[in-house]
Amino acid sequence: LHGNFAPHAAGATGHTKYAPLRTPSRSSPALQNSGTRTGWISGLLCLVRSRRVQRAQQRALDIQSEGNSTSSGIVELPELLQVPSLVTQVIQSFVDECGNSDAVVPITGKRTQVHISGVRSEAFKDYLDQHGHGAAVQGWLNDLWEKLQSIAEKNDGEPSEDIVVLVGAEEMQVPHLDLSPGQIQIVMALTPTTPTLVYDPKAVPSDVDEIAQSLGLDAEAEEFGYFLKSSLVLPVAEVYKHMVPAYSGEFRPGDAVMVKDGIVHAGPECKEHRMVVFMTFSTHSNKSYEIDRQCKLWDWAFIPSVPPMIAYRRLFEMRDVALKNGMDVRPWEYYPRGGASEACELLCTTPGLDEARVEMLVADWRAGDCNSPFTNSSHPTQLLTDLSRWLRGLVE
């Protein structure tokens, strides 16, 4: 991964850290006119800094993306873009005033997702047209888009037009994978906050054969073998234990982190008001980001080749570990109301089920509408196809 930045000191987590390559501000006149005296001084300092790193910038532009990839697939991007306070103020006022629009969507972890660009962003754009600082914020969005385009191009990728802001973080999200091959995500802070969490790249890799044996699975099975190479099949408590910040040090407004596909990650719990930008680019195809296409810690148990008792154990484990750690994770709410959801709830909450009962409940869970959030499909066959294709491409 190449963030269009010059190499700097490595972060505490072992991720590559880059010093920002500042250029004179290209913000719109509206943003410049609405800025404070502090913002003007910051812009001048950025101009001075850009001259100091001019030679480093040219060197960075000559580096191939592969040469800047880290073994962890995580790149820190400090000071990616200046964030004027009016940007967060306008976004928050939009959430407060237009919370019932299509552009404002509640998602997992008690977050609110605000579409500020691309699909479903019409309401936000209309709001900017009517707001006194709308032109200024739109100018900032243009600068943000240019940053995303630049980074995507350096990585031979295509940026997604869909850019969202995530507001709030009362609960930690369930660790998951995004099921879009080649999709690289960039999370940028708009407020001082906690960075995205990732499965610790320094954790000792687990032995695939040992995992398969402990789960009673065939490590060579096409529909499941590749899954064993991810950390999603590890004990739930172990996965949570090894979730660490993707960014070393303070995650301040304008700081960003880039995370490669195939890395288990989760949004953190943050008691302070949290606001971050979430954007992506793809090195495979220019597909829109779909937040529902996620594979969580229990989704692999849905695969028919997983023995019913193993599926039951995983679902019950997920709920049990969550409750013991003060988290209210409810896997059954990810399925349509009815047989599949009710069966999943019983498997998650009922200890000591006998084998016959488990087989019946797991069958009901798997035979339901199967409209699992991470597949957007109506049949288990599509689920298996999605998983196999993506995981095969990830490890081959």
HELIX and SHEET records of a PDB file:
HELIX    1   1 PRO A   29  SER A   34  1                                   6    
HELIX    2   2 ARG A   37  ARG A   52  1                                  16    
HELIX    3   3 GLN A   54  ASP A   62  1                                   9    
HELIX    4   4 SER A   65  ASN A   68  5                                   4    
HELIX    5   5 SER A   85  GLU A   97  1                                  13    
HELIX    6   6 GLU A  122  GLN A  130  1                                   9    
HELIX    7   7 GLY A  134  LYS A  154  1                                  21    
HELIX    8   8 VAL A  208  LEU A  215  1                                   8    
HELIX    9   9 GLY A  225  LYS A  229  5                                   5    
HELIX   10  10 SER A  231  VAL A  233  5                                   3    
HELIX   11  11 VAL A  236  LYS A  241  1                                   6    
HELIX   12  12 ASP A  299  PHE A  302  5                                   4    
HELIX   13  13 PRO A  308  LYS A  324  1                                  17    
HELIX   14  14 PRO A  331  TYR A  334  5                                   4    
HELIX   15  15 GLY A  339  THR A  349  1                                  11    
HELIX   16  16 GLU A  355  ALA A  367  1                                  13    
HELIX   17  17 PRO A  380  VAL A  395  1                                  16    
SHEET    1   A 7 ALA A   6  PRO A   7  0                                        
SHEET    2   A 7 THR A  16  ALA A  19 -1                                        
SHEET    3   A 7 ILE A  74  LEU A  77  1                                        
SHEET    4   A 7 ALA A 256  VAL A 259 -1                                        
SHEET    5   A 7 GLN A 183  ALA A 189 -1                                        
SHEET    6   A 7 MET A 275  SER A 282 -1                                        
SHEET    7   A 7 GLU A 158  PRO A 159 -1                                        
SHEET    1   B 9 ALA A   6  PRO A   7  0                                        
SHEET    2   B 9 THR A  16  ALA A  19 -1                                        
SHEET    3   B 9 ILE A  74  LEU A  77  1                                        
SHEET    4   B 9 ALA A 256  VAL A 259 -1                                        
SHEET    5   B 9 GLN A 183  ALA A 189 -1                                        
SHEET    6   B 9 MET A 275  SER A 282 -1                                        
SHEET    7   B 9 ILE A 163  VAL A 167 -1                                        
SHEET    8   B 9 ARG A 111  SER A 117 -1                                        
SHEET    9   B 9 VAL A 104  ILE A 107 -1                                        
SHEET    1   C 2 HIS A 176  ASP A 178  0                                        
SHEET    2   C 2 GLN A 294  LYS A 296 -1                                        
SHEET    1   D 3 MET A 243  PRO A 245  0                                        
SHEET    2   D 3 LEU A 197  TYR A 199 -1                                        
SHEET    3   D 3 HIS A 265  ALA A 266 -1                                        
END                                                                             
